[in-house]
């Protein structure tokens, strides 16, 4: 799953590099702002992936194959409906993003173009969330890896074709994403449906089970609020960067790609924690749960340290690759250490997220994230006037640390209440 998630930041890096070749800070800032709006909307609906993973993992641990299939179809229909609504609402979403960010006119124009086009991929992208959630819940990392490579490989190829070679810049990058999501959805559905042919047949009444749907909706509600709060923090981070000036916005956009790369890297261990702890909860196996927590923590912290060292050593070369604008390069180099250290600040948060998703302890996730968001806002309000962009990055680190520590405090109580025996 680490390999699968590592293909995703390559897409963000490629998109940034494509637009960076135009040497226009406004285009680069518009791409970053547009991607933020897209991520804000889609990560709010990440419950379609996370909730499906936790529920499928628990059904898998309990040996309930029919319920695994029913969970997927519930997530599929919810994803399709929400995706259509989002695609129709694209102009309103773009307008809201422009008003929220309050950036310069050229940045707003690029943002509007990107969001209006990329939101057309919403039905395909959300169905892909459901497919990925099902595969991760069953621990099928190889198939998930293949689909992520297909998604991001196709996306990168089409973005290069449309955005760079045909000269469509921001619009080309957005159309590349739409094509990649559609192709991957068709491939993923073909794989899942082929598997269901060999599974027990379930009827519509099983899929429409009211109690099961209610449980999924409560879980999804809490994860949605948690995801909304998470994206709100990064939206405020980007907005504050825009308030400094366009060069600072662009420099932060380049540097945040390093954090996103590391975050997807660490997400592999979060995905492992989701599946392994979810299976342990479903099977009521306390020892397997503890072993999963220890192993994911060990590998997560070790690789977070490696990631931090890598960014510190080669970060300036990556900045030079991502943008040709000298003013952006110089400013990004000044704040590179802040970006490099995000791996160590965030690693505990990623592991705890995986554990709590696997346990479907969504209320705790929601409350901890709201506390972390409040901490970030207070820190940003206090530190930014005193230290400028350095204060903004410091507030981001406090946010990441609070996410992990708050859930760690709650974990022992959840373990005691969930496992009725030590087997």
C-alpha positions in Angstrom: 0.0 0.0 0.0 3.0 2.3 0.5 3.9 1.7 -3.1 0.3 2.3 -4.2 0.0 5.6 -2.3 3.4 6.8 -3.5 2.0 7.0 -7.1 -0.4 9.7 -6.0 2.0 12.5 -5.0 3.9 11.8 -8.3 0.7 13.2 -9.9 0.8 16.3 -7.8 4.5 16.8 -8.4 4.0 16.3 -12.2 1.1 18.8 -12.3 3.2 21.3 -10.4 6.2 20.7 -12.7 4.0 21.1 -15.8 2.6 24.4 -14.8 5.9 25.4 -13.3 7.5 25.3 -16.7 5.4 28.3 -17.8 7.4 30.4 -15.2 4.2 32.2 -14.1 3.6 32.3 -10.3 -0.1 33.2 -10.8 -0.6 30.0 -12.8 1.2 27.9 -10.2 -0.7 29.6 -7.4 -4.0 29.0 -9.3 -3.2 25.3 -9.7 -2.4 25.0 -6.0 -5.5 26.8 -5.0 -7.7 24.8 -7.5 -6.2 21.5 -6.3 -6.9 22.7 -2.7 -10.6 23.3 -3.5 -10.8 19.9 -5.2 -9.1 18.2 -2.3 -11.3 20.0 0.2 -14.4 18.7 -1.5 -13.2 15.2 -2.2 -11.4 14.6 1.1 -14.6 15.6 2.8 -16.1 12.5 1.1 -13.1 10.3 2.0 -15.5 8.4 4.3 -16.5 6.4 1.2 -13.0 4.9 1.3 -12.2 4.9 5.0 -15.6 3.8 6.2 -15.8 1.1 3.6 -12.3 -0.2 4.6 -13.2 -0.4 8.3 -16.5 -2.2 7.8 -15.3 -4.6 5.2 -12.2 -5.5 7.3 -14.5 -6.3 10.3 -16.8 -8.4 8.1 -13.7 -10.1 6.7 -12.4 -10.8 10.2 -15.8 -12.3 11.2 -15.9 -14.5 8.0 -19.1 -12.8 6.7 -18.5 -12.8 2.9 -22.0 -11.8 2.0 -21.8 -8.7 4.2 -18.5 -7.7 2.6 -20.3 -7.6 -0.8 -23.3 -5.7 0.7 -21.0 -3.0 2.2 -19.4 -2.4 -1.2 -22.8 -1.9 -3.0 -24.0 0.5 -0.3 -20.8 2.6 -0.7 -21.1 2.4 -4.5 -24.6 3.8 -4.7 -23.8 6.6 -2.2 -20.7 7.5 -4.2 -22.5 7.6 -7.5 -25.2 9.9 -6.2 -22.9 12.2 -4.4 -20.6 12.4 -7.4 -23.3 13.5 -9.8 -24.4 16.2 -7.3 -20.8 17.5 -7.0 -20.3 17.5 -10.8 -23.5 19.6 -11.3 -22.4 22.0 -8.5 -18.9 22.7 -10.1 -19.5 26.4 -10.9 -20.8 27.1 -7.4 -17.8 25.3 -5.9 -15.4 27.3 -8.0 -17.1 30.5 -7.0 -16.9 29.6 -3.3 -13.2 28.7 -3.6 -12.4 32.1 -5.2 -14.2 34.0 -2.5 -12.6 32.0 0.3 -9.0 32.4 -0.9 -9.3 36.1 -1.9 -6.2 35.8 -4.2 -5.2 38.0 -7.2 -7.3 38.0 -10.4 -4.9 35.8 -12.5 -4.8 33.2 -9.7 -8.6 33.2 -9.5 -9.0 32.7 -13.2 -6.7 29.7 -13.2 -8.5 28.3 -10.1 -11.9 28.7 -11.8 -10.8 26.8 -15.0 -9.2 24.0 -13.0 -12.1 23.4 -10.7 -14.9 23.6 -13.3 -13.2 20.9 -15.4 -11.8 18.6 -12.7 -15.1 18.4 -10.8 -16.6 16.5 -13.8 -14.6 13.5 -12.6 -16.5 13.4 -9.3 -18.7 10.4 -10.0 -15.7 8.4 -11.2 -13.5 9.5 -8.4 -16.0 8.7 -5.6 -16.8 5.3 -7.0 -13.0 4.7 -7.1 -13.0 5.5 -3.3 -15.6 2.7 -2.7 -13.6 0.3 -4.8 -10.4 1.1 -3.0 -12.1 0.8 0.3 -13.4 -2.6 -0.5 -10.0 -3.9 -1.7 -8.1 -2.4 1.3 -10.7 -3.9 3.7 -9.9 -7.3 2.4 -6.1 -6.7 2.5 -5.7 -6.9 -1.2 -2.8 -4.5 -1.6 -1.6 -5.9 -4.9 -4.8 -5.1 -6.8 -5.1 -1.7 -5.1 -1.5 -1.0 -6.2 -2.3 -2.0 -9.7 -5.4 0.3 -9.8 -3.5 3.3 -8.2 -0.7 2.9 -10.8 -3.3 2.8 -13.6 -5.1 5.9 -12.1 -2.0 8.0 -11.6 0.0 6.7 -14.6 -2.9 7.5 -17.0 -3.5 10.8 -15.2 0.2 11.8 -15.5 0.3 10.8 -19.2 -2.8 12.7 -20.1 -1.8 15.7 -18.1 1.6 15.8 -19.9 -0.2 15.5 -23.2 -2.8 18.1 -22.7 -1.1 20.4 -20.3 2.4 20.6 -21.7 2.6 19.3 -25.3 -0.7 20.7 -26.4 -0.2 23.8 -24.3 -3.5 23.8 -22.5 -1.7 24.5 -19.2 -4.2 24.4 -16.2 -7.1 23.1 -18.3 -5.0 20.3 -19.7 -3.9 19.1 -16.3 -7.6 19.1 -15.2 -8.8 17.1 -18.2 -6.0 14.6 -17.6 -7.4 13.9 -14.2 -10.9 13.4 -15.6 -9.6 10.8 -18.1 -7.6 9.0 -15.5 -10.5 8.7 -13.0 -12.8 7.3 -15.7 -10.4 4.7 -17.0 -9.6 3.5 -13.5 -13.3 3.3 -12.4 -14.1 1.0 -15.4 -11.1 -1.2 -14.6 -11.9 -1.4 -10.9 -15.6 -2.3 -11.4 -14.6 -5.0 -13.8 -12.3 -6.5 -11.2 -14.8 -6.3 -8.3 -17.7 -7.7 -10.4 -15.6 -10.6 -11.6 -14.9 -11.5 -7.9 -18.5 -11.2 -6.9 -19.4 -13.9 -9.5 -17.6 -16.4 -7.2 -19.2 -15.1 -4.0 -22.6 -16.0 -2.4 -25.5 -14.2 -4.1 -27.1 -11.4 -2.1 -30.4 -9.8 -2.7 -31.5 -6.2 -2.6 -33.0 -6.6 0.8 -29.6 -7.5 2.2 -28.0 -4.4 0.7 -30.9 -2.2 1.9 -30.7 -3.5 5.5 -31.8 -0.4 7.6 -29.6 -1.2 10.6 -26.5 -1.7 8.5 -27.2 1.5 6.5 -27.7 3.4 9.7 -24.4 2.2 11.1 -22.6 3.1 7.8 -24.2 6.6 7.7 -23.2 7.4 11.4 -19.7 6.2 10.7 -19.6 8.2 7.4 -21.0 11.3 9.1 -18.2 11.3 11.7 -15.5 10.6 9.2 -16.9 13.4 6.9 -16.7 15.9 9.8 -13.2 14.8 10.6 -12.1 15.1 6.9 -13.8 18.5 6.6 -11.9 19.7 9.7 -8.6 18.3 8.3 -9.1 20.1 4.9 -10.2 23.2 6.7 -6.7 23.4 8.4 -4.9 23.1 5.0 -7.4 25.6 3.4 -6.6 28.1 6.1 -2.9 27.4 5.6 -3.1 28.1 1.9 -5.3 31.1 2.4 -2.9 32.7 4.9 -0.1 32.1 2.4 -2.1 34.0 -0.2 -2.6 36.9 2.2 1.2 37.4 2.3 1.7 37.6 -1.5 1.6 35.5 -4.6 5.2 34.4 -4.3 4.7 33.1 -0.8 1.5 31.3 -1.9 3.5 29.6 -4.8 6.5 28.7 -2.5 4.2 27.1 0.1 2.4 25.3 -2.8 5.7 23.8 -3.9 6.7 22.8 -0.3 3.4 21.3 0.6 4.0 18.8 -2.2 6.8 17.4 0.0 4.4 16.9 2.9 1.8 15.4 0.5 4.5 13.0 -0.8 5.4 12.0 2.8 1.8 11.7 3.8 0.9 9.3 1.0 4.1 7.4 1.9 2.9 7.1 5.5 -0.6 6.3 4.4 0.6 2.9 3.4 1.1 2.0 7.1 -2.2 3.7 8.0 -3.9 1.4 5.4 -2.2 -1.6 6.9 -3.4 -0.5 10.3 -6.9 -0.1 9.1 -7.1 -3.6 7.6 -5.2 -5.5 10.3 -6.9 -3.8 13.3 -10.3 -4.0 11.6 -9.8 -7.8 11.1 -8.7 -8.2 14.7 -11.8 -6.3 15.9 -14.0 -8.4 13.8 -12.4 -11.6 15.1 -12.2 -10.3 18.7 -8.5 -11.0 18.8 -6.8 -8.6 21.2 -3.3 -9.9 20.7 -3.4 -9.5 16.9 -4.6 -6.0 17.5 -1.7 -5.1 19.7 0.8 -6.7 17.3 -0.6 -4.6 14.4 -0.3 -1.4 16.4 3.3 -2.1 17.4 4.5 -3.1 13.9 2.8 -0.1 12.1 4.3 2.3 14.7 7.8 0.8 14.4 7.9 1.0 10.6 6.1 4.3 10.4 8.5 6.2 12.7 11.5 4.6 11.0 10.4 5.6 7.5 9.3 9.0 8.6 12.9 9.6 9.8 14.2 8.5 6.4 11.8 10.7 4.6 12.8 13.7 6.6 16.5 13.2 5.9 15.8 12.7 2.2 13.9 16.0 1.9 16.6 17.9 3.8 19.3 16.5 1.5 17.7 16.8 -1.9 14.9 19.3 -1.2 16.6 22.2 -3.1 17.1 20.1 -6.2 13.4 19.2 -6.1 12.3 22.8 -5.7 14.4 23.7 -8.8 12.7 20.9 -10.7 9.2 21.9 -9.7 9.5 25.6 -10.7 11.6 27.8 -12.9 10.6 31.0 -11.1 13.7 32.2 -9.2 11.8 34.2 -6.6 9.7 31.2 -5.8 12.8 28.9 -5.6 14.6 31.3 -3.2 11.7 31.6 -0.8 10.9 27.9 -0.9 14.5 27.1 0.1 14.2 29.3 3.2 11.2 27.3 4.5 12.4 23.8 3.4 13.3 22.6 6.9 9.7 23.2 8.0 8.4 21.0 5.2 11.0 18.3 5.8 10.0 17.9 9.5 6.3 17.4 8.8 7.0 13.6 8.4 8.0 13.3 12.0 5.2 15.6 13.2 2.6 13.6 11.3 3.6 10.0 11.6 1.7 9.3 14.9 -1.5 10.9 13.5 -1.4 8.7 10.4 -1.1 5.5 12.5 -3.8 6.5 14.9 -6.1 7.3 12.1 -5.6 3.9 10.6 -6.2 2.2 14.0 -9.4 4.2 14.7 -10.8 3.6 11.2 -10.2 -0.1 11.6 -12.0 -0.1 14.9 -14.7 2.1 13.4 -14.3 4.4 16.4 -15.4 7.4 14.4 -16.7 9.6 17.3 -13.2 9.8 18.8 -11.7 10.6 15.4 -14.1 13.4 14.9 -13.7 15.0 18.3 -9.8 14.7 18.2 -9.7 16.4 14.8 -12.0 19.2 15.9 -9.7 19.8 18.9 -6.6 19.7 16.6 -8.3 22.3 14.2 -9.0 24.6 17.1 -5.3 24.3 18.2 -4.2 25.2 14.7 -6.4 28.2 14.4 -5.3 29.6 17.8 -1.6 28.9 16.9 -2.0 30.6 13.5 -3.7 33.6 14.9 -1.0 34.0 17.6 2.2 33.0 15.7 1.6 34.4 12.2 1.6 38.1 13.1 4.8 37.5 15.2 6.8 35.3 12.8 5.1 35.6 9.4 5.3 32.4 7.2 7.5 30.7 9.8 4.7 31.1 12.3 2.3 29.6 9.8 4.4 26.5 9.4 4.9 26.2 13.1 1.1 26.2 13.6 0.8 23.4 11.0 3.3 21.3 13.0 1.3 21.8 16.2 -1.8 20.7 14.3 -0.2 17.5 13.1 1.2 16.7 16.6 -2.2 17.3 18.3 -3.9 14.9 15.9 -1.7 12.0 16.9 -1.4 12.7 20.6 -5.1 13.2 21.2 -6.0 9.8 19.7 -3.1 8.1 21.5 -4.6 9.2 24.8 -8.0 7.7 23.9 -6.7 4.4 22.6 -6.3 2.3 25.8 -9.9 3.0 26.8 -11.2 2.0 23.4 -9.2 -1.3 23.5 -10.6 -2.2 26.9 -14.2 -1.5 25.9 -13.9 -3.3 22.5 -12.2 -6.6 23.3 -14.2 -8.7 25.7 -11.4 -11.3 26.2 -7.7 -11.4 25.7 -7.6 -14.1 23.0 
